[in-house]
Amino acid sequence: MEDEMMREVMDKAQVLIEALPYIQRFNRKIMIVKYGGSAMVDEELKKQVIQDVTLLKLVGFKPIIVHGGGKEISKWVEKTGMEPEFINGLRKTDEPTMEIAEMVLNKVNKSLVQNVQALGVNAVGISGKDGGLLKVEKKLSDGQDIGFVGEITEVNPKILQDLLEKDFLPIVCPIGMDDNFVTYNINADDAACAIAKALNAEKLAFLTDIEGVYKDKDDPDTLISQITVDEARELIGEGYIGGGMLPKLTNCIDAIEEGVNRVHILDGRIAHCLLLEFFTNKGIGTAIIGN
């Protein structure tokens, strides 16, 4: 029994030793975590993601959470008797839907703040409105008006820089304003990517409901663990990438080209996926890197 206990202790020590070079390398570096998918609706997964991000903060990283809330918005839109409407995969956001979206996203935001605070880390929840963080213009979908959906035109990262400097963990919900101070909903992937670029983040991680990027989307054995920007472009050009992965991978390419060092597409359904990717030699998911 004592031998078994000693092996367990040594295994734990080995895990910590394996994490050491990553902690040293990324100390004081900015990490953007785009939080969405099942990890937002499954309470156990939500708890694990918050634990991961809090640990990143406590070992010296500078994480920022950018969250979505599409499923929750759809739920509340239906509760009010309205039917969610999508055009080319994008939610059509009329004025009543925009009002619901902002309320729901702020509710989600403060819930995440509460969960981080419960683990002993000071968090501040903001939206893209605060400090003029995210300026937008109306987004069209193939020329069609989809309502109050915004395309980011400018990021003012000062509020995030100030919060990081004061040792807070910022949590951002993707709502912005245009030049006339009209409120718009923003795709959370787009918001995370724009913020990562504006802050020259070391890493940008997307939590999704798939394992990563596949060479063949119908064959899980074709998961790609690491891919360069040029290779990613080839996959897109050859038609291997489709559906929701296409805009996500395009965002990844843009982020790398704008100075983000590495982008990760991770399966948020896996417990502690962030720690497994950032602190272990093998990692999980798909990492997109420069050429």
C-alpha positions as CSV (number, residue, x, y, z in Angstrom):
1,M,0.0,0.0,0.0
2,E,2.8,2.4,0.9
3,D,4.5,1.7,-2.5
4,E,1.2,2.5,-4.3
5,M,0.8,5.7,-2.4
6,M,4.4,6.6,-3.2
7,R,3.8,6.0,-6.9
8,E,0.8,8.3,-6.8
9,V,2.8,11.0,-5.2
10,M,5.6,10.6,-7.7
11,D,3.1,10.7,-10.6
12,K,1.8,14.0,-9.3
13,A,5.3,15.4,-8.9
14,Q,6.0,14.3,-12.5
15,V,2.9,16.2,-13.8
16,L,4.1,19.4,-12.0
17,I,7.7,19.0,-13.4
18,E,6.3,18.5,-16.9
19,A,4.3,21.8,-16.5
20,L,7.3,23.8,-15.2
21,P,8.8,24.8,-18.6
22,Y,5.4,25.9,-19.9
23,I,4.9,28.0,-16.7
24,Q,8.3,29.6,-17.2
25,R,7.8,30.2,-20.9
26,F,4.4,31.8,-20.6
27,N,4.7,33.7,-17.3
28,R,3.1,37.2,-17.6
29,K,1.9,36.4,-21.2
30,I,-1.6,37.2,-22.3
31,M,-3.9,34.3,-23.1
32,I,-7.4,34.8,-24.6
33,V,-9.9,32.0,-23.9
34,K,-13.0,32.0,-26.1
35,Y,-15.5,30.2,-24.0
36,G,-18.6,28.6,-25.6
37,G,-20.3,25.4,-26.6
38,S,-21.2,22.6,-24.2
39,A,-18.7,23.9,-21.7
40,M,-21.1,26.8,-21.1
41,V,-24.2,24.7,-20.5
42,D,-22.9,21.7,-18.6
43,E,-22.4,22.7,-15.0
44,E,-19.5,20.3,-14.4
45,L,-17.6,21.4,-17.5
46,K,-18.2,25.0,-16.6
47,K,-16.7,24.5,-13.2
48,Q,-13.6,22.8,-14.8
49,V,-13.1,25.6,-17.3
50,I,-13.2,28.2,-14.6
51,Q,-10.8,26.1,-12.5
52,D,-8.4,25.9,-15.5
53,V,-8.5,29.7,-16.2
54,T,-8.1,30.5,-12.5
55,L,-5.1,28.2,-12.3
56,L,-3.6,29.9,-15.3
57,K,-4.0,33.2,-13.5
58,L,-2.5,32.0,-10.3
59,V,0.6,30.5,-11.9
60,G,1.4,33.9,-13.5
61,F,-0.4,33.9,-16.9
62,K,-2.7,36.8,-17.9
63,P,-5.9,35.1,-19.1
64,I,-8.9,37.0,-20.5
65,I,-12.2,35.2,-21.0
66,V,-14.4,36.1,-24.0
67,H,-17.7,34.3,-23.8
68,G,-20.7,33.7,-26.1
69,G,-24.2,32.7,-25.1
70,G,-26.0,31.7,-28.2
71,K,-27.8,28.7,-26.8
72,E,-28.9,30.7,-23.7
73,I,-30.1,33.6,-25.9
74,S,-32.2,31.2,-28.1
75,K,-33.7,29.7,-24.9
76,W,-34.9,33.1,-23.7
77,V,-36.1,34.3,-27.1
78,E,-38.3,31.2,-27.2
79,K,-39.5,31.8,-23.7
80,T,-40.8,35.2,-24.8
81,G,-42.8,33.5,-27.6
82,M,-40.5,34.7,-30.4
83,E,-38.9,32.3,-32.9
84,P,-35.1,32.5,-33.4
85,E,-34.4,33.3,-37.0
86,F,-31.1,32.5,-38.8
87,I,-29.8,33.7,-42.1
88,N,-26.8,31.9,-43.6
89,G,-26.2,30.5,-40.1
90,L,-26.2,33.9,-38.4
91,R,-28.9,34.9,-35.9
92,K,-31.1,37.7,-37.2
93,T,-31.2,40.2,-34.3
94,D,-34.1,42.6,-34.4
95,E,-34.6,45.2,-31.6
96,P,-36.5,42.9,-29.2
97,T,-34.0,40.1,-29.7
98,M,-31.1,42.5,-29.2
99,E,-32.6,43.6,-25.9
100,I,-32.9,39.9,-24.8
101,A,-29.3,39.1,-26.0
102,E,-27.8,41.9,-24.0
103,M,-29.6,40.9,-20.9
104,V,-28.7,37.3,-21.2
105,L,-25.1,37.9,-22.1
106,N,-24.7,40.2,-19.0
107,K,-26.3,37.5,-16.9
108,V,-23.9,34.9,-18.2
109,N,-21.0,37.4,-17.7
110,K,-21.7,38.0,-14.0
111,S,-22.3,34.3,-13.4
112,L,-18.7,33.7,-14.7
113,V,-17.4,36.5,-12.5
114,Q,-19.1,34.9,-9.5
115,N,-17.5,31.5,-10.3
116,V,-14.0,33.0,-10.6
117,Q,-14.4,35.0,-7.4
118,A,-15.5,31.9,-5.6
119,L,-12.0,30.4,-6.3
120,G,-10.2,33.4,-4.8
121,V,-9.3,35.4,-7.9
122,N,-10.6,38.9,-8.6
123,A,-12.5,39.1,-11.8
124,V,-14.2,42.0,-13.6
125,G,-17.0,41.5,-16.2
126,I,-17.3,44.0,-19.0
127,S,-18.9,44.3,-22.4
128,G,-17.5,45.7,-25.5
129,K,-19.3,48.9,-24.7
130,D,-17.2,49.6,-21.7
131,G,-14.3,52.0,-22.3
132,G,-15.1,51.8,-26.0
133,L,-13.5,48.4,-26.1
134,L,-15.3,47.2,-29.3
135,K,-16.5,49.6,-32.0
136,V,-18.6,48.0,-34.7
137,E,-20.5,48.7,-37.9
138,K,-23.6,46.8,-39.1
139,K,-22.7,43.4,-40.5
140,L,-24.4,42.0,-43.6
141,S,-24.7,38.4,-44.6
142,D,-24.2,38.0,-48.3
143,G,-25.8,41.5,-48.7
144,Q,-28.8,40.6,-46.5
145,D,-29.7,42.7,-43.4
146,I,-29.5,40.6,-40.3
147,G,-30.4,43.3,-37.9
148,F,-28.3,44.4,-34.9
149,V,-25.3,42.2,-35.6
150,G,-22.0,44.0,-35.6
151,E,-18.7,43.7,-37.5
152,I,-15.8,44.9,-35.4
153,T,-14.0,47.9,-36.9
154,E,-11.8,49.0,-34.0
155,V,-10.6,47.6,-30.6
156,N,-9.5,49.9,-27.8
157,P,-7.6,47.5,-25.5
158,K,-6.8,50.1,-22.8
159,I,-9.5,49.0,-20.4
160,L,-8.2,45.4,-20.6
161,Q,-4.6,46.5,-20.2
162,D,-5.5,48.5,-17.1
163,L,-7.4,45.5,-15.6
164,L,-4.5,43.1,-16.3
165,E,-2.0,45.6,-14.8
166,K,-4.2,45.8,-11.6
167,D,-4.2,42.0,-11.4
168,F,-7.8,41.4,-12.4
169,L,-9.1,38.7,-14.6
170,P,-11.2,40.3,-17.3
171,I,-14.3,38.6,-18.6
172,V,-15.8,40.1,-21.8
173,C,-19.2,39.7,-23.3
174,P,-19.5,40.4,-27.1
175,I,-21.6,43.5,-27.2
176,G,-20.4,46.7,-29.0
177,M,-21.5,50.1,-30.3
178,D,-21.3,51.8,-33.6
179,D,-20.3,55.5,-34.2
180,N,-23.9,56.5,-33.2
181,F,-23.7,54.5,-30.0
182,V,-26.3,52.0,-31.2
183,T,-25.9,48.6,-29.5
184,Y,-24.9,45.5,-31.6
185,N,-24.4,41.8,-30.9
186,I,-21.0,40.4,-32.0
187,N,-20.0,36.9,-32.8
188,A,-17.9,35.8,-29.8
189,D,-15.3,34.1,-32.0
190,D,-14.8,37.4,-33.9
191,A,-14.6,39.3,-30.6
192,A,-12.0,37.0,-29.1
193,C,-9.9,37.1,-32.3
194,A,-10.0,40.9,-32.5
195,I,-9.1,41.3,-28.8
196,A,-6.2,38.8,-29.2
197,K,-4.8,40.7,-32.1
198,A,-5.1,44.1,-30.4
199,L,-3.3,42.8,-27.3
200,N,-0.7,40.8,-29.2
201,A,-1.7,37.8,-27.1
202,E,0.7,34.9,-26.8
203,K,-2.2,32.4,-27.2
204,L,-5.8,32.3,-28.3
205,A,-7.8,29.2,-27.4
206,F,-11.3,28.4,-28.8
207,L,-13.4,26.0,-26.7
208,T,-15.6,24.1,-29.1
209,D,-17.8,21.0,-29.4
210,I,-15.3,19.1,-31.6
211,E,-11.9,17.6,-31.1
212,G,-10.1,20.1,-33.4
213,V,-9.5,20.4,-37.2
214,Y,-9.9,17.2,-39.2
215,K,-8.4,16.5,-42.7
216,D,-11.6,14.7,-43.4
217,K,-14.5,16.1,-41.3
218,D,-16.3,12.7,-41.4
219,D,-13.2,10.7,-40.1
220,P,-12.2,11.4,-36.5
221,D,-8.9,9.6,-37.1
222,T,-7.8,12.5,-39.4
223,L,-7.5,14.9,-36.5
224,I,-4.6,17.4,-37.1
225,S,-2.6,18.1,-33.9
226,Q,-0.6,21.0,-35.4
227,I,-1.0,23.0,-38.6
228,T,0.7,26.0,-40.2
229,V,-1.1,29.0,-41.7
230,D,-0.2,27.9,-45.2
231,E,-1.4,24.3,-44.6
232,A,-4.6,25.7,-43.2
233,R,-5.1,27.8,-46.3
234,E,-4.5,24.7,-48.4
235,L,-7.2,22.7,-46.6
236,I,-9.7,25.6,-47.0
237,G,-8.8,26.0,-50.7
238,E,-9.2,22.3,-51.4
239,G,-12.6,22.2,-49.8
240,Y,-11.8,20.1,-46.7
241,I,-13.0,22.7,-44.3
242,G,-16.7,23.6,-44.1
243,G,-19.6,24.5,-41.8
244,G,-18.8,26.4,-38.6
245,M,-15.1,25.4,-38.7
246,L,-14.5,27.6,-41.8
247,P,-15.0,31.0,-40.2
248,K,-13.3,29.7,-37.0
249,L,-10.2,28.6,-39.0
250,T,-10.2,31.8,-41.0
251,N,-10.2,33.7,-37.7
252,C,-7.2,31.6,-36.5
253,I,-5.2,32.5,-39.7
254,D,-6.0,36.2,-39.3
255,A,-4.9,36.1,-35.6
256,I,-1.6,34.5,-36.4
257,E,-0.9,36.9,-39.2
258,E,-1.7,39.8,-36.9
259,G,0.8,38.8,-34.2
260,V,-0.8,36.1,-32.0
261,N,1.8,33.5,-31.5
262,R,-0.3,30.4,-31.4
263,V,-4.0,29.6,-31.7
264,H,-5.7,26.5,-30.3
265,I,-9.0,24.8,-31.2
266,L,-9.9,22.6,-28.3
267,D,-12.7,20.2,-27.4
268,G,-14.4,22.0,-24.5
269,R,-16.2,18.7,-23.6
270,I,-12.9,17.2,-22.3
271,A,-12.3,17.9,-18.6
272,H,-9.5,20.4,-18.0
273,C,-8.8,20.7,-21.8
274,L,-6.9,24.0,-21.3
275,L,-4.5,22.5,-18.8
276,L,-3.9,19.5,-21.0
277,E,-3.1,21.7,-23.9
278,F,-1.0,24.4,-22.2
279,F,0.9,22.3,-19.6
280,T,1.6,18.9,-21.2
281,N,4.0,17.7,-23.9
282,K,1.4,15.9,-25.9
283,G,-1.4,18.4,-25.7
284,I,-4.9,17.9,-27.3
285,G,-6.9,19.5,-30.1
286,T,-5.4,21.5,-33.0
287,A,-2.7,24.1,-32.7
288,I,-2.4,26.7,-35.5
289,I,1.1,28.2,-35.8
290,G,3.0,30.5,-38.1
291,N,4.9,29.2,-41.1
